[in-house]
Amino acid sequence: MKNASDSPQINDEKTLRSQLLQLLTQFAYQEGDFLLSSGQRSSYYINGKQVTLRAEGALTLGRLLFSFLPPDTQAIAGLTLGADPMVTAVSIVSAWENHPIPALIIRKAPKGHGTQAYIEGPTLAPGAKVVVLEDVVTTGRSAMIAVERLQAVGYRVEQILALVDREQGGAQLYQSQGLTFKAIFSISEIQQQARRNK
């Protein structure tokens, strides 16, 4: 097996986006009749975990998202399960880049034993700046749960980064809450690429 140090680092944003787009259209994007977690029906579905749980997908995504983080970011966090591989990938890339940033995972329900905590990961100082990650944004409600739980313990959240924006109200919700939002891809970009691939 090749050592990672034997290969040149690819950190060019355009190249990373292109690689990630190919992975998304190949493995994550499907057309059909789907019921979303928001309760809405959709003619397409994006299963981000089909990319974020692949080694090459995690590395590419981790490098891209790490490059988007504000320099004063003290942690990254996301709601389980979609964001789990994302926060892990970015945290690992941050260590590789000699700027280690811890990852936090937000539970949907508190742990039923021990500390009964909603948040897993290192404890940060009050007021620590945390960026929330999300795989696919529809209404935006999932990431807002993470934001609210982080704020409830005294952390500062100003930004949400996502893999895909389905453009169904999430960006507007975040804006209404005073949060900065950036998605690597819009759904229209993915659908255009999927059509080109046919």
C-alpha positions as CSV (number, residue, x, y, z in Angstrom):
1,M,0.0,0.0,0.0
2,K,1.3,3.5,-0.9
3,N,2.2,5.8,1.9
4,A,0.2,9.0,2.0
5,S,3.4,11.0,1.9
6,D,4.3,9.3,-1.5
7,S,1.5,11.2,-3.2
8,P,1.3,14.9,-3.8
9,Q,-1.2,16.8,-1.7
10,I,-4.2,18.0,-3.8
11,N,-5.6,21.0,-2.0
12,D,-6.8,23.0,-5.1
13,E,-10.4,23.8,-4.4
14,K,-11.5,23.4,-8.1
15,T,-9.9,19.9,-8.3
16,L,-11.4,18.8,-5.0
17,R,-14.9,20.0,-6.0
18,S,-14.7,18.2,-9.3
19,Q,-13.7,14.9,-7.6
20,L,-16.4,15.3,-5.0
21,L,-19.1,16.1,-7.6
22,Q,-18.2,12.9,-9.5
23,L,-18.5,10.8,-6.3
24,L,-21.8,12.4,-5.4
25,T,-23.4,11.8,-8.9
26,Q,-21.9,8.3,-9.1
27,F,-22.8,7.0,-5.6
28,A,-25.2,9.4,-3.7
29,Y,-27.7,10.8,-6.2
30,Q,-30.8,8.8,-7.1
31,E,-34.0,9.6,-8.9
32,G,-37.4,8.0,-7.9
33,D,-40.1,8.6,-5.3
34,F,-38.7,9.3,-1.9
35,L,-40.0,10.4,1.6
36,L,-37.5,12.7,3.2
37,S,-36.7,13.1,6.9
38,S,-38.5,16.5,6.7
39,G,-41.7,14.7,5.8
40,Q,-41.7,16.0,2.2
41,R,-41.8,13.8,-0.9
42,S,-39.2,14.2,-3.5
43,S,-38.4,12.9,-7.0
44,Y,-34.7,12.5,-6.0
45,Y,-32.7,11.5,-3.0
46,I,-29.1,12.2,-2.0
47,N,-27.5,9.8,0.5
48,G,-24.4,11.7,1.4
49,K,-23.1,8.8,3.5
50,Q,-22.5,6.9,0.3
51,V,-19.7,9.4,-0.3
52,T,-18.6,10.6,3.2
53,L,-18.1,7.0,4.4
54,R,-15.8,6.2,1.4
55,A,-12.1,6.8,2.1
56,E,-11.6,9.0,-1.0
57,G,-14.9,10.9,-0.3
58,A,-14.0,11.6,3.3
59,L,-10.5,12.8,2.5
60,T,-11.7,15.1,-0.4
61,L,-14.6,16.5,1.7
62,G,-12.4,16.9,4.7
63,R,-9.8,18.9,2.8
64,L,-12.5,21.1,1.2
65,L,-14.4,21.9,4.4
66,F,-11.2,22.5,6.4
67,S,-10.2,25.2,3.8
68,F,-13.6,26.9,4.4
69,L,-13.3,27.1,8.2
70,P,-12.6,30.6,9.7
71,P,-9.1,30.7,11.2
72,D,-10.5,31.1,14.8
73,T,-12.6,27.9,14.6
74,Q,-12.2,26.0,17.9
75,A,-14.3,22.9,17.0
76,I,-16.6,21.4,14.4
77,A,-19.8,19.7,15.2
78,G,-22.9,18.1,13.6
79,L,-26.0,16.2,14.4
80,T,-25.7,12.4,14.3
81,L,-25.7,10.5,11.9
82,G,-25.2,12.4,8.7
83,A,-22.5,14.7,10.0
84,D,-20.5,12.1,12.0
85,P,-18.1,11.1,9.1
86,M,-17.9,14.7,8.1
87,V,-16.7,16.1,11.4
88,T,-14.3,13.2,11.8
89,A,-12.8,13.8,8.3
90,V,-12.3,17.5,8.9
91,S,-10.8,16.9,12.3
92,I,-8.3,14.4,10.8
93,V,-7.4,16.7,8.0
94,S,-6.9,19.5,10.5
95,A,-4.4,17.4,12.4
96,W,-2.6,16.6,9.1
97,E,-2.4,20.3,8.4
98,N,-0.9,21.0,11.9
99,H,-3.9,22.9,13.0
100,P,-5.9,20.3,15.1
101,I,-9.6,21.0,15.5
102,P,-11.7,18.7,17.7
103,A,-14.9,17.2,16.5
104,L,-18.2,17.1,18.4
105,I,-21.2,14.9,17.7
106,I,-24.6,16.0,18.7
107,R,-27.0,13.3,19.8
108,K,-30.7,13.4,18.8
109,A,-31.6,12.3,22.3
110,P,-29.5,12.4,25.5
111,K,-27.4,9.4,26.4
112,G,-29.5,7.2,28.7
113,H,-26.6,6.5,31.1
114,G,-23.4,8.1,32.5
115,T,-23.4,11.9,32.0
116,Q,-26.6,11.7,29.9
117,A,-25.0,14.3,27.6
118,Y,-26.3,15.5,24.2
119,I,-22.8,16.4,23.0
120,E,-20.0,13.9,22.6
121,G,-16.4,15.0,22.3
122,P,-13.9,17.2,24.2
123,T,-15.3,19.8,26.6
124,L,-14.5,23.3,25.3
125,A,-14.2,26.6,27.1
126,P,-17.4,28.8,27.4
127,G,-17.8,30.9,24.3
128,A,-15.7,28.6,22.1
129,K,-16.4,29.2,18.4
130,V,-17.9,26.1,16.8
131,V,-18.8,25.6,13.1
132,V,-21.7,23.2,12.4
133,L,-21.5,20.7,9.5
134,E,-24.4,19.1,7.7
135,D,-24.5,16.6,4.8
136,V,-27.7,17.5,3.0
137,V,-29.8,20.6,3.9
138,T,-33.5,20.7,3.0
139,T,-35.5,22.8,5.5
140,G,-32.4,23.4,7.7
141,R,-34.1,22.1,10.8
142,S,-31.5,19.3,11.6
143,A,-28.5,21.6,11.7
144,M,-30.5,24.1,13.8
145,I,-31.0,21.3,16.4
146,A,-27.2,21.1,16.6
147,V,-26.8,24.9,16.8
148,E,-29.4,25.1,19.6
149,R,-27.7,22.3,21.7
150,L,-24.3,23.9,21.3
151,Q,-25.6,27.3,22.3
152,A,-27.4,25.8,25.3
153,V,-24.0,24.8,26.8
154,G,-22.5,28.2,26.1
155,Y,-20.7,27.7,22.8
156,R,-20.7,30.3,20.0
157,V,-22.1,29.2,16.6
158,E,-22.0,31.6,13.7
159,Q,-21.7,29.4,10.6
160,I,-23.1,26.2,9.0
161,L,-21.2,24.4,6.3
162,A,-23.0,21.7,4.2
163,L,-22.2,19.2,1.5
164,V,-25.4,19.8,-0.5
165,D,-28.1,22.5,-0.4
166,R,-31.4,21.1,-1.7
167,E,-32.6,24.8,-2.0
168,Q,-35.8,24.2,-0.1
169,G,-35.6,26.8,2.6
170,G,-32.6,25.9,4.7
171,A,-30.5,28.9,3.6
172,Q,-33.3,31.3,4.5
173,L,-33.8,29.7,7.9
174,Y,-30.2,30.1,8.8
175,Q,-30.1,33.7,7.5
176,S,-33.2,34.5,9.7
177,Q,-31.2,33.2,12.7
178,G,-28.2,35.3,11.9
179,L,-26.1,32.4,10.7
180,T,-23.7,32.3,7.8
181,F,-24.3,29.4,5.4
182,K,-22.2,27.9,2.7
183,A,-22.8,24.7,0.8
184,I,-20.2,23.0,-1.4
185,F,-22.9,22.1,-4.0
186,S,-26.5,23.2,-4.8
187,I,-28.8,20.5,-5.9
188,S,-29.0,22.1,-9.4
189,E,-25.2,21.5,-9.9
190,I,-25.6,17.9,-9.0
191,Q,-28.6,17.3,-11.2
192,Q,-26.7,19.0,-14.2
193,Q,-23.7,16.8,-13.6
194,A,-26.0,13.7,-13.3
195,R,-27.6,14.6,-16.7
196,R,-24.1,15.0,-18.3
197,N,-23.1,11.5,-17.0
198,K,-26.1,9.8,-18.6
